[in-house]
Amino acid sequence: IFAQEALAPFRGKELQPGSHVQSDKEIDAFVRAKADSAYHPSCTCKMGRSSDPTAVVDAQTKVIGVENLRVVDASIMPSVVSGNLNAPTVMIAEKAADIIKGHPHLRTRMFLSTSPRLWTPSVKTDSHCLRTTEELRPSQEIQPVQPCPRYF
């Protein structure tokens, strides 16, 4: 399209792949040799509940509706993180490895920034979700906190 005469005033010399690259095979070879990404792709296989039509994997990293297939990378993040993807992706892989090996959940410990005391949920819910600081109480023994189903 850009080679049309009407666009000649706006057209300069072709820099890449060059005017000598014309066939589909040549264009394909150029793309394969030069294509690159500086982006951090993520969130393309969202983790969520099986009832969520946009979810691809469940909380166990299993692809919904497919047997014996897991996705364990940055693509399962439900939303984009504000920082670099490396650390969260490593943690996704570590957690998935524990799930696959059948290791029990780690005990959850939470310290509020205003107090060095250990806190745990005081309100028992079906999912044992931590929702607000009003639901916390000091405790010496803590119970594992499961992911809140409203997010998964």
C-alpha positions in Angstrom: 0.0 0.0 0.0 2.8 2.4 0.9 4.4 1.9 -2.5 1.4 3.5 -4.2 2.2 6.8 -6.1 -0.2 8.8 -3.9 2.0 8.1 -0.9 5.3 8.9 -2.6 5.7 12.3 -0.9 5.7 10.5 2.5 7.9 7.6 1.5 11.6 7.4 2.1 14.0 4.6 1.4 13.0 1.2 2.9 15.3 0.4 5.7 14.2 -3.2 6.6 13.8 -5.8 5.4 14.9 -4.0 2.2 13.4 -3.8 -1.3 15.1 -7.1 -2.3 12.9 -9.0 0.2 9.7 -9.7 -1.8 8.4 -13.3 -1.6 6.5 -14.8 1.3 9.4 -17.1 2.0 11.9 -14.2 2.1 9.6 -12.2 4.4 9.1 -15.2 6.7 12.9 -15.7 6.9 13.4 -12.0 7.8 10.7 -12.1 10.5 12.2 -15.3 12.0 15.7 -13.9 12.0 14.8 -10.4 13.3 11.6 -10.6 15.4 12.2 -9.8 19.1 10.3 -8.5 22.0 11.3 -6.1 24.7 7.9 -6.5 26.5 7.0 -8.7 29.4 4.1 -10.8 28.2 1.8 -12.0 30.9 -1.9 -12.6 31.8 -2.7 -14.5 28.6 -3.8 -17.7 30.4 -5.6 -16.2 33.4 -5.9 -18.2 36.6 -9.5 -18.4 37.9 -12.5 -20.5 38.7 -13.8 -22.9 36.2 -17.0 -20.9 36.1 -15.1 -17.8 34.9 -15.3 -17.8 31.1 -12.0 -15.9 30.8 -10.0 -18.3 33.1 -7.7 -20.8 31.4 -6.1 -22.5 34.5 -7.4 -23.3 37.9 -5.7 -22.6 41.3 -3.7 -25.8 40.8 -2.2 -24.5 37.5 -4.2 -27.1 35.6 -5.7 -26.1 32.2 -9.5 -26.1 32.7 -11.1 -28.8 30.6 -7.9 -30.5 29.5 -6.3 -33.5 31.3 -2.6 -33.7 32.3 -1.7 -30.1 31.2 -0.5 -27.3 33.4 0.6 -23.8 32.6 3.3 -22.5 35.0 4.6 -19.1 33.9 3.7 -15.4 33.9 0.7 -16.0 31.6 -1.4 -17.3 34.5 -1.4 -14.0 36.4 -4.9 -12.7 36.4 -3.7 -9.1 36.2 -0.5 -7.3 35.3 1.9 -6.7 38.2 3.4 -3.2 38.6 7.0 -4.4 38.6 9.3 -6.8 36.9 7.9 -10.3 36.2 10.9 -12.3 37.2 10.3 -12.7 41.0 6.5 -13.4 40.7 7.2 -15.9 37.9 9.8 -17.7 40.0 7.3 -17.8 42.9 4.6 -19.2 40.6 7.0 -21.9 39.5 8.0 -22.7 43.1 4.4 -22.9 44.3 3.4 -25.0 41.3 6.3 -27.4 42.0 5.0 -27.8 45.6 1.5 -28.4 44.3 2.7 -31.0 41.8 4.8 -32.8 44.4 1.9 -32.7 46.9 3.7 -30.7 49.5 1.4 -29.2 52.2 0.7 -25.5 52.3 3.2 -23.4 54.2 2.0 -21.9 57.4 1.1 -18.3 56.8 2.5 -15.6 59.0 1.5 -12.0 58.8 2.9 -9.1 60.7 1.1 -5.7 60.6 3.4 -2.8 60.0 2.3 -1.1 63.2 2.9 -4.1 65.5 5.4 -6.9 65.7 2.6 -9.3 67.0 1.5 -12.2 64.9 -2.0 -12.0 63.6 -4.5 -14.5 62.1 -8.1 -14.3 61.0 -10.6 -14.2 63.9 -13.6 -14.8 61.7 -14.0 -18.3 60.3 -15.3 -18.2 56.8 -15.9 -21.0 54.3 -12.7 -20.1 52.5 -10.7 -18.8 55.5 -10.0 -15.6 53.5 -8.2 -12.6 54.9 -10.3 -9.7 53.9 -9.8 -6.7 56.2 -7.7 -5.8 59.2 -10.9 -5.8 61.3 -11.1 -9.5 60.9 -7.6 -10.0 62.5 -6.7 -10.9 66.1 -3.4 -11.5 67.9 -2.4 -15.2 68.1 0.5 -17.4 68.9 -0.7 -20.2 66.7 -1.7 -19.5 63.2 -3.8 -21.4 60.6 -3.0 -21.6 56.9 -5.0 -18.9 55.0 -6.5 -20.2 51.7 -6.9 -18.1 48.6 -10.2 -16.2 48.6 -12.6 -17.8 46.0 -13.9 -14.5 44.9 -10.5 -13.9 43.3 -10.1 -17.4 41.9 
